[in-house]
């Protein structure tokens, strides 16, 4: 099993968020998160999903919106067209079930595509897949 990391901090600084995600953290919450939300976040991260505080998510999207997209989709050369479709939907925040419904695939097939994306892109979790999707220019935030 892979250890999952959830960062809980009082520092709401972009540099900390980006560094934590690039280092492999699966989640980033602020210290003032209500206890029930913290417990839910621990469960989400333990299940292999990613989670960011809402203010962090908003700023992350704004930052990627300011960064010009790379038209050559750098770093995505080894993925299939279907994996690319799945990656776009992950970056848009869809769950595995929503991706399955959207692409008319079984949940098992979606999980297989995600597993292959994680391996091919050397990503630890969905949060890192989202970063790759934005940094490669595959998706960009709507302005």
C-alpha positions in Angstrom: 0.0 0.0 0.0 1.0 3.6 -0.7 1.0 6.1 2.1 -1.4 9.0 1.5 -0.6 12.4 2.8 -3.1 15.1 3.8 -1.5 18.4 4.7 -3.3 20.4 7.4 -1.8 23.8 8.0 -2.6 27.3 9.1 -0.6 28.7 6.1 -2.8 29.4 3.2 0.1 30.1 0.8 0.1 29.1 -2.9 3.7 28.0 -2.8 3.0 25.5 0.0 0.1 24.1 -1.9 2.0 23.6 -5.1 5.1 22.2 -3.4 2.9 19.8 -1.4 1.1 18.5 -4.5 4.2 18.2 -6.5 5.8 16.2 -3.6 2.9 13.8 -3.7 0.4 15.0 -1.1 -3.1 13.9 -1.8 -4.9 16.7 0.1 -4.4 20.1 1.5 -6.7 21.6 4.1 -6.5 24.6 6.3 -6.4 24.3 10.1 -9.8 26.0 10.5 -11.5 23.1 8.7 -14.5 21.9 10.8 -13.8 18.5 12.6 -16.5 16.6 10.6 -15.0 17.9 7.3 -11.5 16.9 8.5 -12.7 13.3 9.2 -14.4 13.2 5.8 -11.2 14.4 4.2 -9.1 11.7 5.9 -11.5 9.1 4.5 -11.4 10.6 1.0 -7.6 10.7 0.9 -7.3 7.2 2.5 -9.5 5.9 -0.3 -7.1 7.1 -2.9 -8.9 10.3 -4.0 -7.6 13.8 -3.7 -9.0 16.8 -1.8 -8.2 20.5 -1.6 -9.7 23.2 0.5 -12.2 25.2 -1.6 -10.2 28.4 -1.4 -7.1 26.5 -2.5 -9.0 24.9 -5.4 -10.2 28.4 -6.6 -6.7 29.9 -6.5 -5.2 26.8 -8.2 -7.6 27.2 -11.1 -7.1 30.9 -11.3 -3.3 30.4 -11.4 -3.6 27.8 -14.2 -5.9 30.2 -16.1 -3.2 32.8 -16.1 -0.6 30.4 -17.4 -0.7 30.1 -21.2 -1.5 26.6 -22.4 1.1 24.6 -24.3 -0.3 23.6 -27.7 2.0 20.6 -28.0 0.5 18.7 -25.0 4.0 18.2 -23.7 4.4 15.0 -21.6 1.3 13.3 -22.9 2.8 11.6 -25.9 2.5 8.0 -24.5 -1.2 8.1 -23.6 -4.1 6.8 -25.8 -7.0 9.0 -27.1 -9.3 7.3 -24.6 -6.9 7.9 -21.7 -6.7 11.6 -22.8 -10.5 11.8 -22.6 -10.5 10.3 -19.1 -7.7 12.7 -18.1 -9.7 15.7 -19.2 -12.7 14.6 -17.2 -10.6 14.0 -14.1 -9.2 17.5 -14.5 -12.7 18.8 -14.7 -13.5 17.2 -11.3 -15.6 14.3 -12.4 -15.8 11.2 -10.2 -15.1 7.7 -11.6 -18.8 7.0 -11.8 -19.5 10.3 -13.6 -16.6 9.5 -16.1 -18.1 6.1 -16.7 -21.5 7.6 -17.4 -20.1 10.4 -19.6 -18.1 8.0 -21.7 -20.5 5.1 -21.6 -17.9 2.8 -20.0 -18.0 0.4 -17.1 -16.6 1.6 -13.8 -13.9 -1.1 -14.1 -12.8 0.2 -17.5 -12.6 3.7 -16.1 -10.5 2.5 -13.2 -8.2 0.6 -15.7 -7.7 3.8 -17.7 -6.9 5.8 -14.5 -4.4 3.2 -13.4 -2.7 3.3 -16.8 -2.6 7.1 -16.6 -1.1 7.1 -13.2 1.6 4.7 -14.4 2.3 6.4 -17.7 2.4 9.9 -16.2 4.2 8.7 -13.1 1.5 10.3 -10.9 0.7 9.2 -7.4 -3.0 10.2 -7.4 -5.7 12.2 -9.1 -4.4 15.5 -7.8 -1.2 15.0 -9.7 -3.1 13.9 -12.8 -5.0 17.2 -12.6 -1.7 19.1 -12.4 -0.3 17.2 -15.4 -3.5 18.0 -17.4 -3.2 21.7 -16.8 0.6 22.0 -17.0 0.6 20.0 -20.3 -2.0 22.3 -21.8 -4.6 19.5 -22.2 -7.1 21.6 -20.3 -7.3 25.2 -19.2 -9.5 27.0 -16.8 -12.4 28.9 -18.2 -11.9 32.6 -17.8 
